[in-house]
């Protein structure tokens, strides 16, 4: 008789909340009523402020190669695969340096990443145990770079590894960081935030 893997109740609860949040975000997004203008409103430009010009997102696999990392197909499913309705859009890999695991890495590119990120944050925040550590939930605007949203934490009730979620433009990235590999992942985060 094959052995069945038992998932902790907390993980099942997190996955259920993430799925409900993603469905809710998807439904409410399409039902939102946005204000319209009849042309009588004047659009004002912000003088003296410069933004970051839109540009193409970095080539993820070129970044991985530039950082001298190798990849393998993962056996575990990233959390993004559980919240994105079209799971074929989620790309996941194991990142390696010198045959040593750096992280489980996944990403999705979609105009809906803000909704995915919001649903993910809401579900995870509601599921944190009393043992959650090093919680970071922030939005950064580095000079000359696009705005990036970051959620990072370690919670043994959710994962043995430190988790980091990064939203930049229309991409959402997920990292399950192996012990002692934070610097490697931070280099990748910086490269993906260009």
N, C-alpha and C positions, 0 to 999 in steps of 0.2 A: 504494500500500500504506500503510495508516494506521500512524503511529508508535506504538509501544508504550512505555509508561512503565516504566522499570526501577526496581524497589525495591531499595535496598541490602540486603544480606544481613542486616545487624544489625536492620533494621526488620522484616523477615520473621521473624527469630528472636524478636524481642520479641513480635510478634503471636501467634506460635505458643505461646510461654510463657504469655502472658496468657490465651489460649483454654484451654490445658490447666489452668492455675490456676483459672479460673472453673468449668470442668467439675468439677475435683476438689473445689473448695469446695462446689459445689452437691450433689455426691454424698455427700460426708462430712457435710455439714450434715444431710441427711435421714437419715443412718445413725447419728448421734450418739445415745448413750443418756444421758439426763439423770437425775440422781438424783430419786427421788420420796420423798414424805414420807407417813407413815401418820397424821399429825396429832399425833404425840407430840412433835414438835419445836416449840419456841416461836420465833416470829419476833420479833426484837428491833428496836425502833425506835432510830434514831440520834438521841439527844437533843442539842439545841444546834446541829444542822446543818440548814441549809436548802438545798434544791435549787432548780432552775428548774422552775416549773410547766409541764407539757406545754401546748403551744399549737400552733396551726396554723402550718405552714411559711409563710414569706413568699411572696407571689405574685411569681414570678420576673419576669414581664413588667411588672408594676407597678414593681418595683425598677429594671428597665432604663429604663422611661419616666421614673421619678423622677430617675435619674442623667443624663437627657437623652441617652440613647444610642439609636441606630437599629439595626435588625437587617437582615441579609440571609440568604438560604438559603445554607449553605456548599456548596462543591463537594467539599471533602475530608471524609473520614469521621473523626470523633473516635475515640480509643482506646476509649472506653466502648462504642461501637457494635460493637466487636470482642469484648468480654467479657460483655456482657449477653445472656443467651440470647434474650430477646424484644426484638430491636432496634427494634421499633416503639415501645417505651417510652422510648428515648433521644431527647431533643429537642436539636437542635443549631442554632446560629445564629452568624453573624459579627456581632460587636459593633462599632459604628462611632460615632465622635464627629466631627462636621463632615466626613463622608465619608472619614475616616481610620480605618483598621483598628485596633481596640484589641486584639481577641482572637478566636480561634475559641473558642466557648463551647458546652458541652454539659452536660446533666444528666439524671439518672434518679432517679425516686422509687420505692422498693421496700423491703419489709421485709428484703430480702437485701443491702442496700448494704454492710453490714459484711463480708460474704463477698466481694463484688465488690472492695471496697477492699483487702482483705487479699490477694486473688489478684493484683490489679493491682500492689500494692507488691512482692510476692514476685517477680513476673515482671520488673518494671522494675529492681529491685535486682540481680537476676541478669544483667541485660543492659547495665548501665552500662559505658561505655567508660572508658579512662584519662583522657579529656577531660571527664568530668562535673565541673560547677562548681556552687557555691552550693546544695549539697544540704541540704534541710530535710526532716526526717521527725519530726514532733512531734504531740503531742496537747495542746490548750490548754483551760483551763476559765476563761474570762473571767468576772469577777464579774457575776452576774445574767443570764448568757447560757448557752446550752447548750454542752456539750462539743463541740469541733470537732477533727477530725484533718486534718493537712495534710501533703502530700508535694509538694515543689517542687524543681526542679532545671533545669539547662540542660546538655544533652548533645547535641553536634552529630551524634552517631551515631544519635540517635533523632529529633530535630527541630531545625530551625534556630532555633525560638522557645523561650523559657523555658516550661516546663510547670508547672502548679499543679493539684493535685487536692485538693478540700476535701470532707470528709464531715461533715455536720451532720444530726442526727436520722436520718431515713430517706431522705435525699437525698445523692447523690454528684455533685459538680460537677467539670468539667474546663475548664481554660483553657489556650490556647496564646497566650501574651502577646507582642504585637508589641513591638519595640524601643522603649524609652522610654515605655511605657504601663503600667508597674507601679503607679503611683499610682491610675490609673483602675480597674484591676482590684482593688486593695486596698480602694477605697471599696465596690465591689460585694461583695467577700468579707465586709466588715463588715456590710453590709445583709442579706446572705443568712444571716449568723450570728445574727440576732436571734431 
